[in-house]
Amino acid sequence: MAATADQDVESKIQHNVHQDVYDEKAGINTFKADAIEAENAEYNMTVLEAVRAYPMASFWAFVMSCTIIMESYDVFLMGNFLALPKFIEDFGVVSPLTGQKVVEAKWQSALQVSGQLGALIGVFLAGPLTSRIGYRWATLTGLMLLNVFIFAMYFAKSLPVMFVSQLLEGIPWGIFIANAPAYCSEIVPLRLRAPATQMLQMFWAIGSIIVGAVTYHYNDINAEVAYRIPIALQWMFPTPLAILIFLAPESPWWLVRKGRTEEAAKSVERLGKKSTVHSSETVAMMRRVIELEKSEKKPNHVELFKGTDLRRTLIVCGVYAAQNLTGNLIANQAVYFFKQAGMNTETAFALGLITSALQMIFVMLSWFLTTYYGRRSIYLWGSAGNCVLLIALGIAASVGGGKAASNAQASLGLIVSVLFTLGPAPASWVIIGETSAIRLRPLTTGMGRATYYIVEIPCIFLASYMLNVDAANLGGKCGYVWGGTAFFCLVVAWWGLPEMKGRSYREIDIMFKRRIPARKWKKTDININDDE
């Protein structure tokens, strides 16, 4: 009897163990089935269906993108100040060549790189900060700091103080520019990743339009308000944005990374319509990708340069760096370039404003191009077009003086600035948002933007040297230099930039792990059941 009782107990234990194993397997199968269901749902959506299903995701991506206005505003503000008569009168020196006042080339360069130096610090702070406290609180921290730092700029009475105040303002910019593309790409479904991240370029253009309109209005006023009011207008942005971002949902991907799946589900429900969005399935899809990338280590910068993550980091850094080498600097210094091309002050400011308005329109056109034709194709064709136009700009400046040559240079400068926002610039934001691993995304976007500034800072000095009448005074001949760098970037992109259009984050992870060459991505099929 005792033996029989022992056998019964042992039999029950084995039955319970088998039942637990079965339940665990059933749970895993259900989890994977939910993940597959959510991924298929995103694949099968059209762009309009995605907008209808996730209306608030589009809205919050729009709000986060607004933070880019502030960096754009100040970058273009300093460029426009260098062409503003009252600013030149107060801070310039008499040129021995022309007998007229100009801001010295060293200060032209210093003022334009000061914000970038601060942003370089900001992007390195952004990755660890965001990984720890999330996109919302990191962005709110930057907005509150910016409110304080604007005071230093507004009351500055000398170029050194302006330099330092710009550097301080740059620190929050670095946080915004690192977080915005990552947050936007994480809160929207697959079909909306391109337009959501490309909004960043549109808001860059909006910032330049606001600056262009303000400085155009004040360019003929002979008083300090000509540059003080444009500085003070920076206070329009931080507080209203801080209120909105405080109310915004945290990225569900970030919450899942932290193991806060219930909060992630609530975040998904806030981003989409409850009637069409199945939050449990969407969170399962996120968990599946994060399990694929799972590591015992905390995310750190060293990982960005190991294994397959090295390739992803190089793509993000390369795309960011190329923005400075394919026409961007002519766009950022458009007003000063137009003056150097022979336009009078009022015409130069008017052309700068027209350029910014056209850029915004062309960014909107790029939404359709990258959504339906892909990232790689638009990036390569846009870069090739800019390369040709930059060489043409150099030729126009080499054929002689006269009004016709000046008009040709101004026209080509305008076209280069506008075409840049149709192809390479907006496609870059999509590529940056999609390439990095979910686990390392805040660090990768921060490192990429750091590369942007590291390349941009010497390029600004070079651009100022090439354009300044007291230095090289090349004018439109700088097109030869930028045309050469644009061609180099085009060749590297053709060789190493993959096409990620229509790919889920799971597929992107798998394709990088399989080391598929960039030019074969478009033709490669990944099975929906693959988890390797």
C-alpha positions in Angstrom: 0.0 0.0 0.0 2.8 2.4 0.9 4.6 1.6 -2.4 1.4 2.3 -4.3 0.9 5.6 -2.5 4.5 6.6 -3.3 4.0 5.7 -7.0 0.8 7.8 -7.1 2.6 10.8 -5.6 5.5 10.4 -8.1 3.0 10.1 -10.9 1.3 13.3 -9.9 4.6 15.2 -9.7 5.6 14.0 -13.2 2.2 14.9 -14.5 2.5 18.4 -13.0 6.0 18.9 -14.4 4.8 17.8 -17.9 1.8 20.1 -17.5 4.1 23.1 -16.5 6.3 22.4 -19.6 3.2 22.2 -21.8 1.8 25.4 -20.3 5.2 27.1 -20.8 5.3 25.9 -24.5 1.7 27.0 -25.0 2.5 30.4 -23.6 5.6 30.8 -25.9 3.5 29.7 -28.9 0.7 32.1 -28.0 3.2 34.9 -27.5 4.9 34.2 -30.9 1.5 33.9 -32.6 0.4 37.3 -31.2 3.7 38.8 -32.3 3.3 37.4 -35.9 -0.3 38.6 -35.9 0.7 42.2 -35.0 3.6 42.2 -37.6 1.3 41.0 -40.3 -1.3 43.6 -39.4 1.3 46.3 -39.9 2.4 44.8 -43.2 -1.1 44.7 -44.5 -2.0 48.3 -43.6 -1.9 51.1 -46.2 -0.5 54.5 -45.3 -4.0 55.9 -44.9 -5.2 52.9 -42.8 -2.1 53.4 -40.6 -3.0 57.1 -40.0 -6.6 56.1 -39.2 -5.5 53.4 -36.8 -2.8 55.4 -35.1 -4.0 59.1 -35.2 -2.4 60.1 -31.9 0.9 58.5 -32.8 1.1 60.9 -35.8 0.2 63.8 -33.5 2.8 63.0 -30.9 5.5 62.5 -33.6 4.5 65.9 -34.9 4.9 67.4 -31.4 8.3 65.8 -30.8 9.5 67.0 -34.3 8.7 70.5 -33.2 11.8 70.4 -31.0 14.0 70.5 -34.1 12.6 74.0 -34.9 14.8 75.4 -32.1 18.1 74.1 -33.4 17.2 75.1 -37.0 16.1 78.5 -35.9 19.4 79.3 -34.2 21.6 77.7 -36.8 20.0 79.9 -39.5 19.8 82.9 -37.1 23.6 83.1 -36.8 24.0 82.6 -40.6 21.5 85.5 -41.2 23.1 87.7 -38.5 26.4 87.6 -40.6 24.5 89.4 -43.4 22.4 91.7 -41.1 23.7 95.3 -41.5 23.2 96.3 -37.8 24.9 93.2 -36.5 27.8 93.9 -38.8 28.0 97.5 -37.7 28.0 96.6 -34.0 30.3 93.5 -34.1 32.3 93.9 -37.4 35.7 95.4 -38.2 36.8 97.4 -41.2 38.1 95.2 -44.0 41.5 96.5 -45.4 40.4 95.1 -48.9 37.0 96.7 -49.2 37.0 99.5 -46.6 33.7 98.2 -45.4 32.8 96.5 -42.1 32.6 92.8 -41.9 32.5 90.2 -39.2 35.9 88.6 -39.1 36.1 85.1 -40.7 37.3 83.6 -37.4 34.2 84.9 -35.6 31.9 84.0 -38.5 33.1 80.4 -38.1 33.2 80.5 -34.3 29.6 81.7 -33.9 28.4 79.1 -36.4 30.2 76.2 -34.7 29.5 77.3 -31.1 26.0 75.8 -31.0 27.3 72.6 -32.7 30.0 72.2 -30.1 27.4 72.4 -27.4 25.2 70.0 -29.3 28.1 67.6 -29.6 28.2 67.5 -25.7 24.4 67.2 -25.7 24.2 64.1 -28.0 26.7 62.2 -25.8 24.6 63.0 -22.8 21.3 62.1 -24.6 22.0 58.4 -25.1 22.7 57.4 -21.4 20.1 59.9 -20.1 17.4 58.6 -22.4 18.3 55.0 -21.8 17.8 55.7 -18.1 14.8 58.0 -17.8 13.1 57.7 -21.2 12.5 60.0 -24.2 9.9 62.2 -22.4 11.9 63.2 -19.4 15.1 63.6 -21.3 13.4 66.0 -23.7 11.7 67.9 -20.9 15.1 68.4 -19.2 16.5 69.8 -22.4 13.6 72.2 -22.8 13.9 73.6 -19.3 17.7 74.1 -19.7 17.1 75.9 -23.0 14.7 78.4 -21.4 17.6 79.4 -19.0 20.4 79.5 -21.6 18.5 81.9 -23.9 18.9 84.6 -21.3 22.7 84.5 -21.8 22.3 85.0 -25.5 19.8 87.8 -25.2 21.9 89.9 -22.9 25.2 89.2 -24.7 27.2 92.4 -25.6 30.2 90.9 -27.2 31.1 88.1 -29.6 32.9 85.9 -26.9 29.8 86.0 -24.7 27.6 85.1 -27.7 29.9 82.2 -28.4 29.6 80.8 -24.9 25.8 81.3 -24.8 25.4 79.6 -28.1 27.5 76.7 -26.8 25.2 76.3 -23.8 22.1 76.5 -26.0 23.6 73.7 -28.1 23.5 71.2 -25.2 19.7 70.9 -25.2 19.7 70.8 -29.0 21.9 67.7 -28.9 19.3 66.0 -26.7 16.4 67.0 -29.1 18.2 65.9 -32.2 19.3 62.6 -30.8 15.9 61.7 -29.3 13.4 63.0 -32.0 14.2 60.6 -34.8 14.3 57.6 -32.4 11.1 58.5 -30.7 9.2 59.2 -33.9 10.3 55.9 -35.5 9.3 53.9 -32.4 5.7 55.3 -31.8 4.3 54.8 -35.3 3.6 51.7 -37.3 5.8 50.5 -40.1 3.9 52.4 -42.9 4.3 55.7 -41.1 8.0 55.5 -40.3 9.1 57.5 -43.3 6.7 60.4 -43.0 7.0 60.6 -39.2 10.8 60.8 -39.3 10.8 63.1 -42.3 8.8 65.6 -40.4 12.1 66.5 -38.7 13.4 67.9 -42.0 10.1 69.8 -42.5 10.5 71.4 -39.1 14.1 72.2 -39.9 12.7 74.1 -42.9 10.0 75.8 -40.8 12.7 77.0 -38.3 14.6 78.6 -41.2 11.3 80.2 -42.6 10.6 81.8 -39.2 14.2 83.1 -39.1 14.1 84.3 -42.7 10.8 86.2 -42.1 12.0 87.8 -38.9 15.5 88.9 -40.2 14.0 90.0 -43.5 11.7 92.3 -41.5 14.5 93.7 -39.4 17.3 93.9 -41.9 16.8 97.6 -42.6 16.3 98.7 -39.0 19.4 100.5 -37.6 18.9 99.6 -33.9 19.8 96.7 -31.6 16.3 95.3 -31.8 17.3 94.1 -35.3 19.1 91.2 -33.7 17.7 91.3 -30.1 14.1 90.5 -31.0 15.0 87.5 -33.2 17.0 86.2 -30.2 14.1 86.8 -27.8 11.7 84.9 -30.1 13.4 81.7 -29.2 11.4 81.8 -26.0 8.3 81.0 -28.1 9.1 77.3 -28.2 10.4 75.6 -25.0 7.5 76.1 -22.5 4.5 75.2 -24.8 6.4 72.2 -26.1 7.3 71.1 -22.5 3.6 71.1 -21.6 2.7 69.0 -24.6 5.6 66.5 -24.1 4.7 66.2 -20.4 1.3 64.9 -21.6 2.8 62.7 -24.3 3.0 58.9 -24.0 6.4 57.3 -23.5 7.7 55.1 -26.3 6.3 51.6 -25.9 9.5 50.1 -27.2 11.4 51.9 -24.4 8.9 50.6 -21.8 9.2 47.1 -23.1 13.0 47.3 -22.9 12.6 48.2 -19.3 10.2 45.3 -18.7 7.2 47.5 -18.1 4.9 45.7 -20.5 1.6 46.8 -18.9 2.6 50.5 -19.3 3.7 49.7 -22.8 0.3 48.3 -23.6 -1.4 51.5 -22.2 1.0 53.6 -24.3 0.1 51.7 -27.4 -3.6 52.3 -26.7 -2.9 56.0 -26.3 -1.2 56.0 -29.7 -3.9 54.2 -31.6 -7.6 53.6 -31.6 -8.7 51.0 -29.1 -11.2 49.6 -31.7 -8.5 48.8 -34.2 -5.3 48.4 -32.2 -4.7 45.2 -30.3 -2.2 46.3 -27.6 -1.3 42.9 -26.3 -0.3 41.6 -29.8 1.7 44.8 -30.5 3.6 44.5 -27.2 4.2 40.8 -28.0 5.7 41.9 -31.4 8.0 44.4 -29.5 9.0 41.7 -27.0 9.9 39.3 -29.8 12.3 41.9 -31.3 13.8 42.8 -27.9 14.3 39.1 -27.1 16.1 38.8 -30.4 18.5 41.6 -29.3 18.7 40.5 -25.6 22.0 40.9 -23.7 23.0 40.6 -20.1 25.0 43.8 -20.4 23.5 47.3 -20.0 23.6 49.3 -23.3 26.9 51.1 -23.6 28.9 53.0 -26.3 31.5 50.2 -26.7 28.8 47.8 -28.1 28.2 50.2 -31.0 31.5 49.2 -32.4 31.3 45.4 -32.0 29.9 42.7 -34.3 27.0 43.5 -36.5 26.2 46.6 -34.5 29.4 48.1 -36.0 27.9 48.0 -39.4 24.7 49.7 -38.2 26.7 52.4 -36.4 28.8 53.1 -39.5 25.6 53.5 -41.7 24.0 55.9 -39.2 27.3 57.9 -38.7 27.9 57.9 -42.5 24.5 59.2 -43.4 24.7 61.9 -40.7 28.2 63.0 -41.8 27.2 63.1 -45.5 24.5 65.7 -44.8 27.4 68.2 -44.4 29.1 67.1 -47.6 26.2 67.1 -50.2 25.0 70.7 -50.2 23.7 71.3 -46.6 26.2 74.0 -45.8 25.2 76.1 -48.8 21.6 75.7 -47.6 22.5 76.8 -44.0 24.4 79.8 -45.3 22.0 80.7 -48.1 21.6 84.4 -47.4 25.4 85.0 -47.0 26.0 82.9 -50.1 23.5 85.0 -52.1 25.2 88.2 -51.0 28.6 86.8 -52.1 27.0 85.9 -55.4 26.3 89.6 -56.0 22.8 90.1 -54.7 21.9 93.2 -52.6 21.0 92.7 -48.9 17.2 92.9 -49.4 17.3 90.5 -52.4 19.6 88.1 -50.5 17.2 87.9 -47.5 14.2 87.5 -49.8 15.9 84.7 -51.7 16.8 83.0 -48.4 13.1 83.1 -47.3 12.0 81.7 -50.7 14.6 78.9 -50.4 13.3 78.0 -46.9 9.6 77.9 -48.2 10.5 75.7 -51.1 12.5 73.4 -48.9 9.4 72.8 -46.8 7.3 72.0 -49.9 9.9 69.6 -51.2 10.2 67.8 -47.9 6.4 67.1 -48.1 7.0 65.7 -51.6 9.7 63.5 -50.3 7.2 61.8 -48.0 5.6 60.2 -51.0 8.9 59.3 -52.7 10.5 57.5 -49.7 7.2 55.8 -48.7 6.5 54.4 -52.2 10.0 54.3 -53.9 12.3 53.5 -51.0 15.1 55.1 -49.0 18.2 53.9 -50.8 16.8 54.9 -54.3 15.8 58.5 -53.3 19.0 59.0 -51.3 21.3 57.9 -54.2 19.4 59.8 -57.0 19.2 62.9 -54.8 22.9 62.8 -54.0 23.8 62.3 -57.7 21.7 65.3 -58.7 23.3 67.5 -56.1 26.7 66.4 -57.1 26.1 67.5 -60.7 24.5 70.8 -59.6 27.4 71.6 -57.3 29.9 71.1 -60.1 27.7 73.3 -62.3 27.8 76.0 -59.6 31.6 75.9 -59.7 31.6 76.2 -63.5 29.1 79.2 -63.4 31.5 81.0 -61.0 34.5 80.3 -63.2 33.2 81.6 -66.6 33.6 85.3 -65.7 31.9 88.1 -63.8 28.8 90.1 -64.7 25.1 89.9 -63.8 24.4 86.7 -65.7 27.1 84.8 -63.9 25.9 86.1 -60.5 22.3 85.2 -61.3 23.4 81.7 -62.4 25.3 81.2 -59.2 22.4 82.4 -57.1 19.9 80.2 -59.0 22.1 77.1 -58.7 22.7 77.8 -55.0 18.9 77.9 -54.5 18.3 74.7 -56.5 21.1 72.9 -54.6 19.6 74.0 -51.2 16.1 72.9 -52.3 17.0 69.6 -54.0 18.9 68.6 -50.8 15.6 68.6 -49.0 13.9 66.4 -51.6 16.4 63.6 -51.6 19.4 63.1 -49.2 18.2 65.1 -46.2 14.7 63.6 -45.5 15.8 60.1 -46.6 18.6 60.4 -44.0 16.2 60.8 -41.1 14.3 57.7 -42.1 17.5 55.7 -42.5 18.7 56.9 -39.1 15.5 56.0 -37.4 15.4 52.5 -38.9 19.0 51.3 -38.9 19.9 51.0 -35.2 19.1 48.1 -33.0 16.1 48.9 -30.7 18.2 48.1 -27.6 21.0 50.6 -28.6 18.9 53.1 -30.4 19.4 56.1 -28.1 23.1 55.5 -28.1 23.3 55.0 -31.9 21.4 58.1 -32.8 23.5 60.1 -30.4 26.7 58.8 -31.8 25.5 59.4 -35.3 24.6 63.0 -34.6 27.9 63.4 -32.8 29.6 62.4 -36.1 27.5 65.0 -37.9 28.9 67.8 -35.6 32.4 66.4 -35.7 32.3 66.7 -39.6 30.3 69.9 -39.6 32.6 72.0 -37.4 35.6 71.9 -39.7 33.3 72.2 -42.7 31.9 75.4 -41.3 35.4 76.8 -40.9 36.2 75.7 -44.5 32.9 77.2 -45.8 33.4 80.5 -44.1 37.0 80.6 -45.3 35.9 79.9 -48.9 33.1 82.5 -49.0 34.7 85.3 -47.0 36.0 88.2 -49.0 39.0 88.6 -46.6 39.9 84.9 -47.1 39.7 82.7 -50.2 36.7 84.6 -51.7 35.8 81.7 -53.9 32.1 82.5 -54.0 30.4 79.9 -56.3 33.7 78.1 -56.9 33.2 76.3 -53.6 30.8 74.1 -55.7 33.9 72.2 -56.9 34.9 71.4 -53.3 31.4 70.3 -52.2 30.8 68.5 -55.5 33.9 66.4 -54.9 32.8 65.5 -51.3 29.2 64.8 -52.6 30.6 62.3 -55.2 32.6 60.5 -52.5 29.5 60.2 -50.3 27.5 58.9 -53.3 30.0 56.1 -54.0 30.1 55.0 -50.4 26.3 55.1 -50.1 25.9 53.0 -53.3 28.2 50.4 -51.8 27.0 50.3 -48.2 23.4 51.7 -47.8 20.7 49.0 -47.7 17.0 49.4 -48.6 14.9 49.1 -45.5 11.6 50.1 -47.0 8.7 47.9 -45.8 11.0 46.0 -43.3 9.9 45.3 -39.7 12.5 45.8 -37.0 12.7 42.0 -36.6 13.6 41.6 -40.3 16.1 44.4 -40.1 17.8 42.7 -37.1 17.9 39.4 -38.9 19.3 40.8 -42.1 22.1 42.5 -40.3 22.9 39.4 -38.4 23.0 37.4 -41.6 25.4 40.0 -43.0 23.4 40.4 -46.3 25.2 42.8 -48.7 23.4 46.2 -49.0 22.6 45.8 -52.7 20.8 42.5 -52.0 18.4 43.6 -49.3 15.6 44.5 -51.7 15.5 41.0 -53.1 15.9 39.1 -49.8 12.9 37.3 -48.3 12.7 36.8 -44.5 10.2 34.2 -43.2 7.6 35.5 -40.7 8.5 32.6 -38.3 12.3 33.3 -38.3 13.8 34.4 -35.0 17.5 33.9 -35.6 
